[in-house]
Amino acid sequence: QVQLVESGGGLVQAGGSLRLSCAASGSFISINNMGWYRQAPGEQRELVATMTSGGRMNPPDFVKGRFTIFRDNAKNTVTLQMNSLKPEDSAVYSCYANAVVVGRGYSNYWGKGTQVTVSS
């Protein structure tokens, strides 16, 4: 299994910055895709940024120029640096990993989520 533990998040004023971190642990063989999704109240969960073990990513337009994802394959961590935050970025941000576990092949795993609130 894979456990994802998030840190960071909190309350920030519009225009400010936050950094989210996620560390994966457990009995997995490898992690393919790893990153972040978010969900605001009453909205569907949406992709923020993920990165493959090879460094490929395809972030949505609202991320470009503001958010940066870093991944450390050796440490099984992923970090999301969020700059120029807007009130509409307020949501619960959840860490995501697509990992290979013995006997299960590729499976998706989620962290518990961390709240990001951007005040206007």
MIFIMAR-958268 format. One record per residue: residue number from 1; x, y, z of N, C-alpha, C in turn. Coordinates in pm, 1 decimal, always signed. Layout:
<r pos="NUM" n_u="X" n_v="Y" n_w="Z" ca_u="X" ca_v="Y" ca_w="Z" c_u="X" c_v="Y" c_w="Z"/>
...
//
This chain:
<r pos="1" n_u="+84.2" n_v="-118.9" n_w="+0.0" ca_u="+0.0" ca_v="+0.0" ca_w="+0.0" c_u="+87.6" c_v="+123.7" c_w="+0.0"/>
<r pos="2" n_u="+23.2" n_v="+235.9" n_w="-26.7" ca_u="+93.8" ca_v="+363.9" ca_w="-32.9" c_u="+25.5" c_v="+462.4" c_w="+59.7"/>
<r pos="3" n_u="+102.8" n_v="+525.0" n_w="+143.7" ca_u="+51.3" ca_v="+632.3" ca_w="+229.4" c_u="+109.4" c_v="+764.9" c_w="+180.1"/>
<r pos="4" n_u="+23.1" n_v="+861.5" n_w="+166.7" ca_u="+63.4" ca_v="+995.1" ca_w="+122.4" c_u="+35.1" c_v="+1093.5" c_w="+234.6"/>
<r pos="5" n_u="+138.6" n_v="+1160.5" n_w="+279.1" ca_u="+125.1" ca_v="+1256.1" ca_w="+388.9" c_u="+156.8" c_v="+1395.0" c_w="+337.1"/>
<r pos="6" n_u="+60.2" n_v="+1483.1" n_w="+348.6" ca_u="+73.0" ca_v="+1620.0" ca_w="+298.8" c_u="+110.2" c_v="+1714.4" c_w="+411.6"/>
<r pos="7" n_u="+175.3" n_v="+1821.7" n_w="+374.4" ca_u="+204.1" ca_v="+1929.4" ca_w="+467.7" c_u="+199.3" c_v="+2060.7" c_w="+390.3"/>
<r pos="8" n_u="+182.1" n_v="+2167.1" n_w="+465.1" ca_u="+168.0" ca_v="+2297.9" ca_w="+402.4" c_u="+22.3" c_v="+2337.3" c_w="+399.9"/>
<r pos="9" n_u="-11.6" n_v="+2431.8" n_w="+317.3" ca_u="-147.8" ca_v="+2481.0" ca_w="+313.4" c_u="-168.6" c_v="+2586.5" c_w="+421.2"/>
<r pos="10" n_u="-291.7" n_v="+2634.4" n_w="+429.2" ca_u="-323.6" ca_v="+2736.5" ca_w="+527.8" c_u="-393.9" c_v="+2854.9" c_w="+465.9"/>
<r pos="11" n_u="-386.4" n_v="+2965.6" n_w="+535.1" ca_u="-454.6" ca_v="+3088.3" ca_w="+493.0" c_u="-351.9" c_v="+3190.2" c_w="+444.1"/>
<r pos="12" n_u="-379.6" n_v="+3249.5" n_w="+330.8" ca_u="-289.6" ca_v="+3348.7" ca_w="+274.1" c_u="-371.6" c_v="+3455.4" c_w="+202.9"/>
<r pos="13" n_u="-318.3" n_v="+3573.8" n_w="+195.4" ca_u="-386.9" ca_v="+3680.3" ca_w="+122.4" c_u="-364.7" c_v="+3664.6" c_w="-27.2"/>
<r pos="14" n_u="-456.6" n_v="+3719.1" n_w="-103.7" ca_u="-442.2" ca_v="+3715.9" ca_w="-249.6" c_u="-309.2" c_v="+3777.2" c_w="-290.7"/>
<r pos="15" n_u="-244.8" n_v="+3711.5" n_w="-383.6" ca_u="-113.0" ca_v="+3755.2" ca_w="-427.9" c_u="+0.4" c_v="+3688.0" c_w="-353.4"/>
<r pos="16" n_u="-31.4" n_v="+3619.6" n_w="-247.0" ca_u="+68.7" ca_v="+3553.2" ca_w="-166.2" c_u="+108.5" c_v="+3418.2" c_w="-220.9"/>
<r pos="17" n_u="+191.3" n_v="+3349.0" n_w="-143.5" ca_u="+245.5" ca_v="+3220.0" ca_w="-185.7" c_u="+228.4" c_v="+3116.3" c_w="-75.9"/>
<r pos="18" n_u="+218.6" n_v="+2993.1" n_w="-119.2" ca_u="+216.0" ca_v="+2879.1" ca_w="-28.8" c_u="+291.7" c_v="+2764.8" c_w="-93.2"/>
<r pos="19" n_u="+343.1" n_v="+2677.2" n_w="-9.7" ca_u="+411.5" ca_v="+2558.3" ca_w="-59.1" c_u="+348.5" c_v="+2435.5" c_w="+5.2"/>
<r pos="20" n_u="+310.3" n_v="+2342.1" n_w="-79.1" ca_u="+255.5" ca_v="+2215.1" ca_w="-34.3" c_u="+358.1" c_v="+2105.6" c_w="-60.7"/>
<r pos="21" n_u="+370.5" n_v="+2016.1" n_w="+35.2" ca_u="+460.4" ca_v="+1903.1" ca_w="+18.7" c_u="+386.7" c_v="+1773.5" c_w="+46.3"/>
<r pos="22" n_u="+432.0" n_v="+1668.5" n_w="-18.2" ca_u="+371.4" ca_v="+1537.2" ca_w="-0.8" c_u="+482.1" c_v="+1431.8" c_w="-4.0"/>
<r pos="23" n_u="+477.4" n_v="+1342.3" n_w="+91.7" ca_u="+574.4" ca_v="+1233.6" ca_w="+97.9" c_u="+500.7" c_v="+1100.4" c_w="+91.9"/>
<r pos="24" n_u="+550.1" n_v="+1012.6" n_w="+8.4" ca_u="+491.5" ca_v="+880.1" ca_w="-6.8" c_u="+573.6" c_v="+777.4" c_w="+69.8"/>
<r pos="25" n_u="+503.1" n_v="+687.7" n_w="+132.7" ca_u="+569.5" ca_v="+577.7" ca_w="+202.9" c_u="+485.8" c_v="+452.3" c_w="+188.4"/>
<r pos="26" n_u="+545.2" n_v="+339.6" n_w="+218.8" ca_u="+472.9" ca_v="+214.2" ca_w="+210.0" c_u="+547.2" c_v="+112.3" c_w="+126.9"/>
<r pos="27" n_u="+479.2" n_v="+6.6" n_w="+95.1" ca_u="+541.4" ca_v="-105.1" ca_w="+23.3" c_u="+505.9" c_v="-100.3" c_w="-124.3"/>
<r pos="28" n_u="+559.0" n_v="-2.6" n_w="-192.1" ca_u="+535.7" ca_v="+7.8" ca_w="-335.4" c_u="+666.3" c_v="-15.4" c_w="-409.7"/>
<r pos="29" n_u="+654.5" n_v="-52.1" n_w="-535.3" ca_u="+772.8" ca_v="-77.4" ca_w="-617.2" c_u="+821.1" c_v="+51.2" c_w="-682.7"/>
<r pos="30" n_u="+727.2" n_v="+125.4" n_w="-736.6" ca_u="+762.6" ca_v="+250.7" ca_w="-801.3" c_u="+639.3" c_v="+339.4" c_w="-808.9"/>
<r pos="31" n_u="+662.6" n_v="+467.2" n_w="-830.0" ca_u="+554.8" ca_v="+563.6" ca_w="-848.1" c_u="+567.3" c_v="+621.8" c_w="-987.7"/>
<r pos="32" n_u="+460.9" n_v="+611.8" n_w="-1064.5" ca_u="+463.5" ca_v="+665.6" ca_w="-1198.7" c_u="+431.6" c_v="+814.5" c_w="-1195.3"/>
<r pos="33" n_u="+306.7" n_v="+845.5" n_w="-1180.4" ca_u="+262.1" ca_v="+983.6" ca_w="-1178.2" c_u="+236.7" c_v="+1028.4" c_w="-1034.6"/>
<r pos="34" n_u="+274.7" n_v="+1149.3" n_w="-1002.7" ca_u="+256.9" ca_v="+1198.5" ca_w="-865.1" c_u="+233.2" c_v="+1348.2" c_w="-869.9"/>
<r pos="35" n_u="+142.8" n_v="+1395.4" n_w="-787.4" ca_u="+117.4" ca_v="+1538.8" ca_w="-789.4" c_u="-1.9" c_v="+1578.2" c_w="-707.5"/>
<r pos="36" n_u="-77.4" n_v="+1675.9" n_w="-759.0" ca_u="-181.9" ca_v="+1739.0" ca_w="-680.6" c_u="-310.3" c_v="+1759.1" c_w="-760.2"/>
<r pos="37" n_u="-420.3" n_v="+1737.9" n_w="-690.7" ca_u="-552.0" ca_v="+1774.2" ca_w="-737.9" c_u="-613.4" c_v="+1866.0" c_w="-632.2"/>
<r pos="38" n_u="-720.8" n_v="+1932.9" n_w="-670.2" ca_u="-789.8" ca_v="+2015.8" ca_w="-572.5" c_u="-940.0" c_v="+2007.5" c_w="-592.6"/>
<r pos="39" n_u="-1011.9" n_v="+2038.1" n_w="-485.4" ca_u="-1157.7" ca_v="+2037.3" ca_w="-492.1" c_u="-1211.9" c_v="+2148.0" c_w="-404.2"/>
<r pos="40" n_u="-1284.3" n_v="+2237.8" n_w="-465.8" ca_u="-1351.2" ca_v="+2344.7" ca_w="-393.2" c_u="-1493.3" c_v="+2300.4" c_w="-358.0"/>
<r pos="41" n_u="-1553.9" n_v="+2360.3" n_w="-259.2" ca_u="-1690.8" ca_v="+2322.1" ca_w="-220.1" c_u="-1787.1" c_v="+2332.5" c_w="-337.4"/>
<r pos="42" n_u="-1862.8" n_v="+2227.3" n_w="-359.3" ca_u="-1960.3" ca_v="+2227.2" ca_w="-466.4" c_u="-1902.6" c_v="+2206.9" c_w="-605.1"/>
<r pos="43" n_u="-1773.3" n_v="+2186.0" n_w="-612.6" ca_u="-1707.4" ca_v="+2168.3" ca_w="-741.8" c_u="-1650.6" c_v="+2027.6" c_w="-753.0"/>
<r pos="44" n_u="-1623.6" n_v="+1988.5" n_w="-877.2" ca_u="-1557.6" ca_v="+1859.9" ca_w="-898.5" c_u="-1407.5" c_v="+1872.6" c_w="-873.4"/>
<r pos="45" n_u="-1349.1" n_v="+1761.9" n_w="-839.7" ca_u="-1204.0" ca_v="+1759.2" ca_w="-821.8" c_u="-1137.4" c_v="+1786.6" c_w="-955.7"/>
<r pos="46" n_u="-1034.2" n_v="+1869.9" n_w="-952.4" ca_u="-965.5" ca_v="+1903.2" ca_w="-1076.8" c_u="-815.1" c_v="+1888.8" c_w="-1061.2"/>
<r pos="47" n_u="-751.0" n_v="+1860.5" n_w="-1171.4" ca_u="-606.5" ca_v="+1847.2" ca_w="-1175.7" c_u="-540.9" c_v="+1982.6" c_w="-1153.0"/>
<r pos="48" n_u="-439.4" n_v="+1981.8" n_w="-1067.7" ca_u="-356.2" ca_v="+2100.6" ca_w="-1049.1" c_u="-223.8" c_v="+2080.3" c_w="-1122.0"/>
<r pos="49" n_u="-151.4" n_v="+1978.4" n_w="-1081.9" ca_u="-24.2" ca_v="+1949.0" ca_w="-1148.7" c_u="+22.9" c_v="+1810.9" c_w="-1106.8"/>
<r pos="50" n_u="+66.6" n_v="+1732.8" n_w="-1202.8" ca_u="+131.0" ca_v="+1605.7" ca_w="-1173.3" c_u="+255.3" c_v="+1593.3" c_w="-1259.2"/>
<r pos="51" n_u="+343.0" n_v="+1506.8" n_w="-1214.3" ca_u="+467.2" ca_v="+1484.9" ca_w="-1286.9" c_u="+498.0" c_v="+1336.6" c_w="-1287.0"/>
<r pos="52" n_u="+535.8" n_v="+1284.9" n_w="-1402.4" ca_u="+575.6" ca_v="+1145.2" ca_w="-1409.8" c_u="+716.5" c_v="+1128.6" c_w="-1353.9"/>
<r pos="53" n_u="+756.2" n_v="+1004.1" n_w="-1333.6" ca_u="+890.5" ca_v="+979.2" ca_w="-1282.8" c_u="+996.9" c_v="+1026.6" c_w="-1381.6"/>
<r pos="54" n_u="+958.4" n_v="+1038.9" n_w="-1506.3" ca_u="+1050.5" ca_v="+1088.0" ca_w="-1607.8" c_u="+1049.2" c_v="+1238.4" c_w="-1624.2"/>
<r pos="55" n_u="+967.0" n_v="+1307.5" n_w="-1546.2" ca_u="+964.8" ca_v="+1452.7" ca_w="-1549.7" c_u="+861.9" c_v="+1513.4" c_w="-1642.7"/>
<r pos="56" n_u="+776.2" n_v="+1432.4" n_w="-1701.5" ca_u="+674.5" ca_v="+1487.2" ca_w="-1791.3" c_u="+555.0" c_v="+1538.6" c_w="-1712.1"/>
<r pos="57" n_u="+498.5" n_v="+1647.9" n_w="-1758.7" ca_u="+380.1" ca_v="+1702.8" ca_w="-1694.6" c_u="+298.7" c_v="+1779.4" c_w="-1797.1"/>
<r pos="58" n_u="+174.5" n_v="+1798.4" n_w="-1767.6" ca_u="+84.9" ca_v="+1870.5" ca_w="-1856.8" c_u="-13.5" c_v="+1949.2" c_w="-1772.5"/>
<r pos="59" n_u="+32.1" n_v="+2058.3" n_w="-1712.0" ca_u="-55.3" ca_v="+2132.8" ca_w="-1621.1" c_u="-163.8" c_v="+2208.5" c_w="-1694.7"/>
<r pos="60" n_u="-277.1" n_v="+2229.5" n_w="-1629.4" ca_u="-384.2" ca_v="+2309.3" ca_w="-1690.0" c_u="-342.7" c_v="+2456.3" c_w="-1699.6"/>
<r pos="61" n_u="-415.1" n_v="+2531.5" n_w="-1780.0" ca_u="-377.8" ca_v="+2670.2" ca_w="-1807.3" c_u="-374.0" c_v="+2756.0" c_w="-1681.3"/>
<r pos="62" n_u="-463.5" n_v="+2730.5" n_w="-1587.0" ca_u="-470.6" ca_v="+2819.7" ca_w="-1471.1" c_u="-347.4" c_v="+2808.1" c_w="-1382.7"/>
<r pos="63" n_u="-267.9" n_v="+2703.6" n_w="-1402.7" ca_u="-147.7" ca_v="+2682.0" ca_w="-1323.4" c_u="-26.1" c_v="+2752.5" c_w="-1383.6"/>
<r pos="64" n_u="-25.5" n_v="+2757.8" n_w="-1515.1" ca_u="+94.2" ca_v="+2805.3" ca_w="-1585.3" c_u="+132.7" c_v="+2946.6" c_w="-1545.4"/>
<r pos="65" n_u="+258.5" n_v="+2961.6" n_w="-1509.0" ca_u="+310.5" ca_v="+3091.6" ca_w="-1469.6" c_u="+291.9" c_v="+3123.3" c_w="-1322.4"/>
<r pos="66" n_u="+215.7" n_v="+3040.4" n_w="-1252.3" ca_u="+190.6" ca_v="+3067.2" ca_w="-1109.4" c_u="+235.2" c_v="+2952.0" c_w="-1019.8"/>
<r pos="67" n_u="+205.9" n_v="+2830.8" n_w="-1060.0" ca_u="+239.2" ca_v="+2714.1" ca_w="-978.0" c_u="+353.1" c_v="+2636.4" c_w="-1042.2"/>
<r pos="68" n_u="+437.9" n_v="+2581.0" n_w="-956.2" ca_u="+547.9" ca_v="+2497.6" ca_w="-1003.5" c_u="+551.1" c_v="+2369.8" c_w="-922.1"/>
<r pos="69" n_u="+566.5" n_v="+2258.5" n_w="-991.3" ca_u="+573.2" ca_v="+2130.0" ca_w="-923.0" c_u="+716.6" c_v="+2078.7" c_w="-927.2"/>
<r pos="70" n_u="+760.2" n_v="+2026.9" n_w="-814.3" ca_u="+892.7" ca_v="+1966.1" ca_w="-802.9" c_u="+874.5" c_v="+1823.5" c_w="-755.2"/>
<r pos="71" n_u="+954.3" n_v="+1736.1" n_w="-806.4" ca_u="+944.1" ca_v="+1597.0" ca_w="-762.5" c_u="+1084.5" c_v="+1542.9" c_w="-736.0"/>
<r pos="72" n_u="+1096.6" n_v="+1471.4" n_w="-625.6" ca_u="+1221.9" ca_v="+1405.4" ca_w="-590.5" c_u="+1195.3" c_v="+1255.6" c_w="-592.3"/>
<r pos="73" n_u="+1235.1" n_v="+1189.3" n_w="-697.9" ca_u="+1206.1" ca_v="+1046.2" ca_w="-712.1" c_u="+1277.5" c_v="+963.4" c_w="-606.2"/>
<r pos="74" n_u="+1395.8" n_v="+1005.0" n_w="-566.4" ca_u="+1472.2" ca_v="+929.6" ca_w="-467.3" c_u="+1404.8" c_v="+933.8" c_w="-330.6"/>
<r pos="75" n_u="+1342.9" n_v="+1045.9" n_w="-299.4" ca_u="+1278.0" ca_v="+1061.6" ca_w="-169.3" c_u="+1128.0" c_v="+1036.4" c_w="-174.9"/>
<r pos="76" n_u="+1076.1" n_v="+1013.2" n_w="-294.4" ca_u="+932.5" ca_v="+990.4" ca_w="-311.9" c_u="+850.5" c_v="+1107.4" c_w="-257.8"/>
<r pos="77" n_u="+892.7" n_v="+1225.3" n_w="-294.3" ca_u="+821.8" ca_v="+1345.4" ca_w="-251.5" c_u="+784.7" c_v="+1430.9" c_w="-371.6"/>
<r pos="78" n_u="+681.6" n_v="+1509.6" n_w="-351.8" ca_u="+641.5" ca_v="+1606.0" ca_w="-453.6" c_u="+602.2" c_v="+1734.5" c_w="-382.4"/>
<r pos="79" n_u="+641.5" n_v="+1845.4" n_w="-439.9" ca_u="+617.4" ca_v="+1976.2" ca_w="-379.8" c_u="+549.2" c_v="+2066.3" c_w="-481.7"/>
<r pos="80" n_u="+453.7" n_v="+2141.2" n_w="-434.0" ca_u="+383.5" ca_v="+2236.7" ca_w="-520.0" c_u="+406.9" c_v="+2376.0" c_w="-465.5"/>
<r pos="81" n_u="+477.4" n_v="+2456.1" n_w="-539.7" ca_u="+498.9" ca_v="+2595.2" ca_w="-504.1" c_u="+393.5" c_v="+2678.6" c_w="-573.8"/>
<r pos="82" n_u="+312.9" n_v="+2747.5" n_w="-494.7" ca_u="+203.0" ca_v="+2825.0" ca_w="-549.9" c_u="+229.5" c_v="+2973.6" c_w="-524.6"/>
<r pos="83" n_u="+238.7" n_v="+3048.9" n_w="-630.5" ca_u="+260.5" ca_v="+3192.7" ca_w="-622.5" c_u="+141.5" c_v="+3267.0" c_w="-682.2"/>
<r pos="84" n_u="+133.8" n_v="+3394.4" n_w="-652.1" ca_u="+27.0" ca_v="+3479.2" ca_w="-706.4" c_u="-109.8" c_v="+3415.8" c_w="-685.1"/>
<r pos="85" n_u="-132.5" n_v="+3371.2" n_w="-564.8" ca_u="-257.7" ca_v="+3300.6" ca_w="-534.8" c_u="-378.0" c_v="+3393.5" c_w="-545.2"/>
<r pos="86" n_u="-487.5" n_v="+3334.6" n_w="-588.5" ca_u="-612.9" ca_v="+3407.0" ca_w="-606.0" c_u="-719.5" c_v="+3344.1" c_w="-518.0"/>
<r pos="87" n_u="-822.2" n_v="+3419.6" n_w="-483.4" ca_u="-929.4" ca_v="+3360.8" ca_w="-401.9" c_u="-988.6" c_v="+3234.8" c_w="-465.1"/>
<r pos="88" n_u="-993.8" n_v="+3229.9" n_w="-596.0" ca_u="-1050.3" ca_v="+3111.6" ca_w="-662.7" c_u="-958.7" c_v="+2989.6" c_w="-654.1"/>
<r pos="89" n_u="-840.1" n_v="+3005.8" n_w="-599.6" ca_u="-753.0" ca_v="+2891.7" ca_w="-575.6" c_u="-786.8" c_v="+2821.3" c_w="-443.9"/>
<r pos="90" n_u="-875.7" n_v="+2879.4" n_w="-366.9" ca_u="-914.3" ca_v="+2819.6" ca_w="-239.2" c_u="-980.2" c_v="+2684.4" c_w="-263.2"/>
<r pos="91" n_u="-930.8" n_v="+2583.3" n_w="-195.6" ca_u="-981.5" ca_v="+2447.6" ca_w="-213.6" c_u="-906.7" c_v="+2355.2" c_w="-118.4"/>
<r pos="92" n_u="-952.6" n_v="+2231.9" n_w="-114.2" ca_u="-875.1" ca_v="+2126.3" ca_w="-48.4" c_u="-783.7" c_v="+2065.6" c_w="-154.0"/>
<r pos="93" n_u="-656.3" n_v="+2069.2" n_w="-127.2" ca_u="-556.4" ca_v="+2016.1" ca_w="-219.1" c_u="-513.6" c_v="+1877.8" c_w="-170.7"/>
<r pos="94" n_u="-523.5" n_v="+1781.8" n_w="-260.9" ca_u="-492.2" ca_v="+1643.4" ca_w="-224.6" c_u="-375.5" c_v="+1592.5" c_w="-306.5"/>
<r pos="95" n_u="-286.8" n_v="+1524.6" n_w="-236.7" ca_u="-174.5" ca_v="+1460.5" ca_w="-304.3" c_u="-222.5" c_v="+1333.3" c_w="-372.5"/>
<r pos="96" n_u="-166.2" n_v="+1304.2" n_w="-487.1" ca_u="-205.9" ca_v="+1188.8" ca_w="-566.9" c_u="-81.8" c_v="+1112.7" c_w="-612.4"/>
<r pos="97" n_u="-93.3" n_v="+983.5" n_w="-614.0" ca_u="+16.1" ca_v="+902.0" ca_w="-667.1" c_u="-41.2" c_v="+781.9" c_w="-738.7"/>
<r pos="98" n_u="+15.7" n_v="+752.0" n_w="-852.9" ca_u="-14.6" ca_v="+629.4" ca_w="-926.9" c_u="+106.5" c_v="+539.7" c_w="-909.3"/>
<r pos="99" n_u="+89.5" n_v="+435.9" n_w="-830.0" ca_u="+204.5" ca_v="+356.2" ca_w="-789.5" c_u="+184.6" c_v="+209.2" c_w="-820.4"/>
<r pos="100" n_u="+297.2" n_v="+140.8" n_w="-832.6" ca_u="+294.8" ca_v="-3.6" ca_w="-853.2" c_u="+315.7" c_v="-71.2" c_w="-718.7"/>
<r pos="101" n_u="+220.0" n_v="-151.9" n_w="-680.9" ca_u="+225.4" ca_v="-226.4" ca_w="-555.4" c_u="+228.9" c_v="-374.7" c_w="-588.9"/>
<r pos="102" n_u="+307.1" n_v="-449.1" n_w="-516.5" ca_u="+318.5" ca_v="-593.2" ca_w="-542.2" c_u="+181.1" c_v="-657.7" c_w="-538.3"/>
<r pos="103" n_u="+150.7" n_v="-729.5" n_w="-644.1" ca_u="+24.9" ca_v="-801.0" ca_w="-650.0" c_u="-94.3" c_v="-720.6" c_w="-696.8"/>
<r pos="104" n_u="-76.0" n_v="-589.2" n_w="-717.9" ca_u="-190.5" ca_v="-505.6" ca_w="-756.1" c_u="-165.6" c_v="-426.2" c_w="-883.0"/>
<r pos="105" n_u="-43.6" n_v="-424.9" n_w="-929.4" ca_u="-14.9" ca_v="-344.5" ca_w="-1047.8" c_u="-27.0" c_v="-197.5" c_w="-1015.6"/>
<r pos="106" n_u="-58.9" n_v="-117.0" n_w="-1117.5" ca_u="-73.2" ca_v="+26.8" ca_w="-1097.3" c_u="-206.5" c_v="+58.2" c_w="-1029.7"/>
<r pos="107" n_u="-201.0" n_v="+136.0" n_w="-923.0" ca_u="-321.5" ca_v="+178.9" ca_w="-853.7" c_u="-307.2" c_v="+324.9" c_w="-814.3"/>
<r pos="108" n_u="-421.2" n_v="+390.2" n_w="-794.6" ca_u="-422.0" ca_v="+531.5" ca_w="-755.2" c_u="-436.9" c_v="+544.7" c_w="-604.8"/>
<r pos="109" n_u="-362.0" n_v="+637.8" n_w="-548.1" ca_u="-365.7" ca_v="+662.8" ca_w="-404.6" c_u="-380.3" c_v="+812.0" c_w="-380.2"/>
<r pos="110" n_u="-445.8" n_v="+844.1" n_w="-268.4" ca_u="-475.9" ca_v="+982.9" ca_w="-235.6" c_u="-437.9" c_v="+1014.1" c_w="-91.7"/>
<r pos="111" n_u="-389.6" n_v="+1135.6" n_w="-70.8" ca_u="-369.7" ca_v="+1184.6" ca_w="+63.2" c_u="-501.4" c_v="+1233.9" c_w="+121.5"/>
<r pos="112" n_u="-499.0" n_v="+1272.7" n_w="+247.3" ca_u="-621.3" ca_v="+1318.0" ca_w="+313.9" c_u="-661.5" c_v="+1458.1" c_w="+270.7"/>
<r pos="113" n_u="-567.9" n_v="+1533.9" n_w="+217.2" ca_u="-597.7" ca_v="+1668.6" ca_w="+171.4" c_u="-557.2" c_v="+1774.8" c_w="+272.2"/>
<r pos="114" n_u="-524.9" n_v="+1890.1" n_w="+219.3" ca_u="-490.1" ca_v="+2004.3" ca_w="+303.6" c_u="-562.0" c_v="+2127.7" c_w="+251.0"/>
<r pos="115" n_u="-614.0" n_v="+2205.7" n_w="+341.3" ca_u="-694.7" ca_v="+2320.8" ca_w="+301.4" c_u="-606.3" c_v="+2439.8" c_w="+263.7"/>
<r pos="116" n_u="-638.2" n_v="+2498.9" n_w="+152.2" ca_u="-575.7" ca_v="+2624.3" ca_w="+110.0" c_u="-686.5" c_v="+2728.1" c_w="+99.3"/>
<r pos="117" n_u="-670.4" n_v="+2836.2" n_w="+171.6" ca_u="-768.8" ca_v="+2944.0" ca_w="+167.9" c_u="-699.2" c_v="+3073.9" c_w="+132.3"/>
<r pos="118" n_u="-748.0" n_v="+3139.1" n_w="+28.5" ca_u="-689.5" ca_v="+3264.8" ca_w="-17.9" c_u="-792.8" c_v="+3374.2" c_w="+4.0"/>
<r pos="119" n_u="-757.2" n_v="+3468.6" n_w="+86.7" ca_u="-850.2" ca_v="+3578.4" ca_w="+117.0" c_u="-828.1" c_v="+3694.2" c_w="+20.0"/>
<r pos="120" n_u="-936.4" n_v="+3764.1" n_w="-7.6" ca_u="-927.4" ca_v="+3876.2" ca_w="-102.7" c_u="-893.2" c_v="+4006.7" c_w="-32.9"/>
//
